[in-house]
C-alpha cells in the first residue's frame, strides 16, 4: 500500500488543522493506521492510532483531548483533526499502516511504531507562538 499525507502548513498557537492520509490499494480497510510525528532534532514518536474498522482509537497523552483520529474506508483515507495546537506540536507528521497478521482479517489498534509496515512521506506542521 502507498500512503500520501497532506494538510500540513503553518498555524498560530490555539488554531486547528486537519491532516489527511490517502492510501492506494484494495486492502486499506483491513489495516490499522497510525499518525506519528518527528519534532525538530528529536526521534519519531507516536501520536494516534485507529483500528481497521475505526472502532478503537488510542492517543499519546500529549495530544489526548485535542487531536482526533478517524478514517473513511470507502475513501481509503485517514484523518487527524488537530485542535488547540501548541508550539510543541511542531513536527513532520507521518501516516503509517499496520497490516493484519496472517489469518486475521483486520488489524487492531496499535501504538507500537516498530509494528508499522508502510509509511507516507510526511507533512510539516509548524505552530507559531
N, C-alpha and C positions, 0 to 999 in steps of 0.2 A: 504494500500500500504506500502511496505517496501522499505527503502532508504539506499543506501550504498555509502558513499562518499569516494573518493580516490584521490591520486595525490599529497598529501602534502609532505613536506620534508624541507630541508634546502637550501636556495639560497642566494646569495650575493645581496646586495642592487643594484638596477638597472637591475636585472635579471628578468626572466619571469618564469611562472609556469602555468600549466593548471590543474584545478580540474575537476573531473567527479563525477556525481551522478547517479548511476544506480538504476532504480526503478523496482519493481516487480508489476504484476497486469495489467489487460487489460484497466484500466481506467486512466492510466498515461496521455494520450493525452488530457483529459478533465480538468486536474488540472493546476492551476497556480503553479509556482515553484519559490523558492527563495533561495538565499545564505545569511547566517548570520554568524557573527563571534564573538568570545569572547576572547578579549585580556587578558593577564595575570592580574588577580586582578580586572577585570572590568566586567561590565554586557554585556550580549549578545546584539549585535547591528545589524541593517540591513545593507546589502552590496548591493545586487542587486536582482531584481525580473523580471519574464517574464510571459506573459500571456499564456493561454493554447495553443494558436496556434503560439506563437513566434513573433507575430506582434507588441506587445507592450513590452517595457522594461523600467525599472526605476533604477536609481543608487543613492547611497549615494554620497553626494558632495565630500567626501574624496577619492572616487575611480573613479569618473567621468573622462573619458578621458584616464584612464589607464586599467580599467577592462572591459571585455565584457562577457555578459551572453548570452548563446544560448541553444538550445535544439534540439534534433532529436527524434521526436515522433515515428519514425519507429524503433528506437533502445531503446526506453524507457530510454533515457539518457539526462541529462542536463550537461552543461559545464560552467566553469568560467575561461576565459583566463585572466591572470593577468600579466601585463607588467609594467616595470619601478617600481618594487617593492621597498618599503621603510621599514625601521626597524619598523615603527609604524603599518605596515600591519601584523606583527607577531600576530598570534592568532590561536585558534582552529576554523576551518571553518565547518559550518553545512549546509546541504541542507535540505529543507523543502518543503512540498506540501500542497497546499490550495485547498480543494475540492470545486466544484461549488455549488452554492445554489440550493435548491430544485426547480425543474422545469426549470433549466438553464443548457445547455449542457456544456459550457466551462467557467472556472473561469477567470476573468480579472486579469491584473497585480495588485499586492498588496504588499505594503511595510510594512503593519502592522503586526508586529511579533505575536501579540496575535490571529490573524486570522488563523494561520497555524495549520493544524491538525496532520500532520505526520512529524517526524524528523529523520534524519540519525544520525549516531553515532559520526560524527565529524572527521576531519583530521587536523593534526597540520601543520601549515606553519610557518617556522622560517626564518626571513630575517636578515641576519647578516650585520653589517655596515663595 
